[in-house]
């Protein structure tokens, strides 16, 4: 019997000035106002001011950010459908 272990996504925010996540695959863009992180199952958009990447450990899929965090937006990956599949729902 094969045991499958799914990775649990953990997110932590402290005092709206520190953010960390353990399921980051890639940082797609980073400015002082917005950081976009690709996750195992979607994306997270962190908005704020003076945002900086304070720690990045790709092997552990870990990212931590500092700055004034004003908002978080999560987006899940959409299943790819064909052109005709979208037309003929």
Backbone bond lengths (Angstrom), bond angles and torsions (degrees), N, CA, C in turn:
res aa  C-N    CA-C-N  psi(-1)  N-CA   C-N-CA  omega(-1)  CA-C   N-CA-C  phi
1 X - - - 1.447 - - 1.527 108.10 -
2 X 1.320 116.35 131.67 1.452 122.10 -179.63 1.516 109.15 -95.96
3 X 1.318 115.86 132.23 1.455 120.72 179.28 1.519 108.47 -99.95
4 X 1.329 116.49 127.35 1.461 121.43 178.73 1.520 108.81 -104.03
5 X 1.291 115.94 129.15 1.458 121.42 179.01 1.517 107.92 -110.65
6 X 1.327 116.47 119.06 1.459 119.35 177.43 1.518 108.76 -93.03
7 X 1.303 114.76 142.95 1.450 120.70 -178.80 1.521 108.96 -80.09
8 X 1.325 116.93 129.70 1.449 122.51 -179.83 1.521 108.68 -91.42
9 X 1.313 114.95 128.80 1.464 120.69 179.57 1.523 108.89 -80.99
10 X 1.330 116.47 123.56 1.457 121.43 178.66 1.518 109.33 -118.07
11 X 1.326 114.20 131.69 1.457 121.25 -179.22 1.519 107.85 -128.15
12 X 1.326 116.44 137.69 1.457 120.72 179.19 1.524 109.02 -136.19
13 X 1.343 115.34 134.78 1.462 121.59 175.12 1.523 106.85 -128.55
14 X 1.311 116.28 131.43 1.457 120.60 -179.52 1.524 109.56 -125.00
15 X 1.318 115.53 119.92 1.475 123.36 176.08 1.528 112.81 53.86
16 X 1.316 116.93 25.94 1.471 123.03 -178.89 1.528 112.52 55.21
17 X 1.329 116.36 22.18 1.461 120.78 179.22 1.522 112.67 -127.53
18 X 1.329 117.82 -4.03 1.460 121.73 179.87 1.526 108.19 -141.83
19 X 1.324 116.72 130.09 1.460 122.43 -177.75 1.518 107.71 -133.80
20 X 1.335 116.43 136.08 1.465 119.32 174.04 1.519 109.53 -142.20
21 X 1.339 114.17 150.10 1.455 121.52 -179.40 1.527 108.38 -146.47
22 X 1.328 116.58 145.98 1.467 119.92 -174.46 1.530 113.64 -111.26
23 X 1.330 118.16 12.88 1.469 119.10 -179.73 1.527 111.98 -124.54
24 X 1.322 116.91 32.26 1.458 121.58 -177.80 1.525 110.72 -82.03
25 X 1.310 115.84 125.83 1.462 121.44 177.99 1.522 110.34 -92.11
26 X 1.339 115.68 -39.05 1.464 120.45 -174.69 1.519 109.44 -162.11
27 X 1.325 116.97 146.39 1.460 121.40 171.78 1.516 106.44 -95.04
28 X 1.333 115.87 115.84 1.462 120.49 -175.17 1.524 112.22 -83.18
29 X 1.324 117.44 -36.31 1.458 120.41 175.98 1.523 108.89 -157.58
30 X 1.318 115.12 153.09 1.462 119.93 -179.69 1.518 109.95 -149.16
31 X 1.320 116.05 119.64 1.455 123.01 171.82 1.528 107.11 -129.50
32 X 1.306 117.33 177.99 1.462 120.23 177.80 1.522 112.29 -70.10
33 X 1.352 117.00 -15.48 1.465 120.77 -177.34 1.530 113.92 -107.69
34 X 1.342 118.19 -21.31 1.461 119.97 -178.83 1.526 110.71 -154.33
35 X 1.323 115.18 137.45 1.463 121.86 174.67 1.518 107.19 -126.21
36 X 1.335 116.16 127.74 1.460 122.04 -179.81 1.518 108.29 -110.87
37 X 1.331 115.55 123.23 1.460 121.81 -176.63 1.524 109.47 -119.90
38 X 1.323 115.98 128.28 1.458 120.93 174.59 1.522 107.44 -83.45
39 X 1.335 116.03 127.83 1.454 122.49 -179.19 1.523 110.35 -104.47
40 X 1.304 116.74 176.06 1.464 121.12 177.59 1.525 111.42 -61.35
41 X 1.335 117.04 -33.28 1.460 120.00 -176.66 1.526 113.39 -128.18
42 X 1.311 118.08 28.34 1.457 120.29 178.38 1.516 111.68 157.93
43 X 1.333 114.87 -145.30 1.455 121.68 -177.09 1.520 109.18 -139.76
44 X 1.331 116.85 155.05 1.460 122.06 169.77 1.526 107.77 -130.04
45 X 1.326 114.95 135.02 1.448 122.90 177.74 1.525 107.03 -111.13
46 X 1.318 117.39 116.69 1.461 122.47 179.15 1.520 106.75 -105.41
47 X 1.336 116.46 121.83 1.459 120.38 179.31 1.525 108.94 -114.89
48 X 1.329 115.34 151.64 1.452 120.20 179.86 1.516 111.00 169.54
49 X 1.320 115.08 -153.87 1.461 121.07 177.91 1.520 108.50 -130.62
50 X 1.296 115.70 148.56 1.465 123.53 179.62 1.535 112.39 53.13
51 X 1.329 116.82 37.31 1.463 120.95 -179.80 1.523 110.56 -73.53
52 X 1.312 115.62 136.40 1.468 122.00 178.55 1.518 108.99 -141.97
53 X 1.320 115.83 146.44 1.460 121.36 174.07 1.518 106.56 -82.88
54 X 1.321 116.97 114.43 1.465 119.62 -176.89 1.520 112.40 -93.34
55 X 1.327 117.23 -28.15 1.466 119.66 178.85 1.521 108.79 -150.70
56 X 1.336 115.21 136.91 1.459 122.11 178.87 1.520 107.75 -138.98
57 X 1.339 115.56 118.12 1.467 121.14 178.17 1.532 107.00 -126.22
58 X 1.349 117.76 90.06 1.467 121.15 -175.37 1.529 113.88 -57.76
59 X 1.327 118.04 -37.47 1.465 120.46 -177.60 1.525 111.71 -62.96
60 X 1.318 117.07 -30.61 1.463 122.41 -179.41 1.528 111.96 -100.16
61 X 1.339 116.59 0.80 1.469 122.92 -177.24 1.530 111.32 57.15
62 X 1.324 116.59 36.37 1.463 123.02 -175.02 1.523 111.30 -107.88
63 X 1.335 115.62 134.18 1.464 122.14 175.51 1.524 107.81 -137.63
64 X 1.334 115.84 137.14 1.460 119.55 170.96 1.528 108.42 -128.12
65 X 1.332 114.84 144.75 1.455 122.64 -177.40 1.517 109.35 -126.57
66 X 1.330 116.02 151.85 1.460 121.53 172.11 1.519 108.44 -127.45
67 X 1.315 116.25 160.21 1.457 122.76 -179.27 1.512 109.09 132.44
68 X 1.300 117.05 -176.56 1.472 121.91 178.07 1.528 108.30 -87.99
69 X 1.327 116.13 107.25 1.462 121.61 -176.79 1.526 108.99 -87.41
70 X 1.332 115.58 120.43 1.459 121.10 -177.90 1.525 112.85 -105.21
71 X 1.342 116.78 -23.67 1.460 117.93 -179.05 1.514 112.96 -165.08
72 X 1.331 113.79 154.50 1.464 122.48 174.95 1.520 107.65 -130.49
73 X 1.312 115.76 137.73 1.460 120.47 176.02 1.517 107.38 -133.89
74 X 1.320 115.82 126.87 1.454 121.33 178.59 1.508 109.48 -106.25
75 X 1.322 115.92 141.69 1.457 121.90 177.91 1.522 107.32 -135.77
76 X 1.327 116.07 126.13 1.461 119.44 178.58 1.514 109.56 -88.69
77 X 1.315 115.47 156.46 1.455 120.21 178.55 1.518 108.96 -71.46
78 X 1.301 115.51 137.77 1.461 120.82 176.37 1.513 109.52 -88.63
79 X 1.309 115.05 145.15 1.466 119.42 175.26 1.525 108.03 -70.69
80 X 1.301 115.88 134.64 1.460 119.76 179.99 1.524 109.29 -73.43
81 X 1.325 114.54 129.60 1.460 120.33 176.48 1.519 108.34 -123.73
82 X 1.278 115.02 154.82 1.456 119.51 -179.71 1.528 110.16 -74.70
83 X 1.304 115.86 166.14 1.452 122.15 178.16 1.521 110.46 -57.11
84 X 1.331 117.45 -46.73 1.460 121.33 -179.11 1.529 111.26 -69.83
85 X 1.311 117.36 -30.75 1.457 120.71 177.09 1.507 112.64 -64.60
86 X 1.340 116.56 -33.68 1.464 120.14 177.98 1.507 111.28 -76.38
87 X 1.326 117.78 -33.28 1.467 121.66 -179.28 1.524 111.06 -72.42
88 X 1.332 116.34 -45.12 1.472 122.33 -174.53 1.517 110.94 -101.39
89 X 1.306 117.41 63.54 1.461 120.78 179.89 1.497 112.03 -71.92
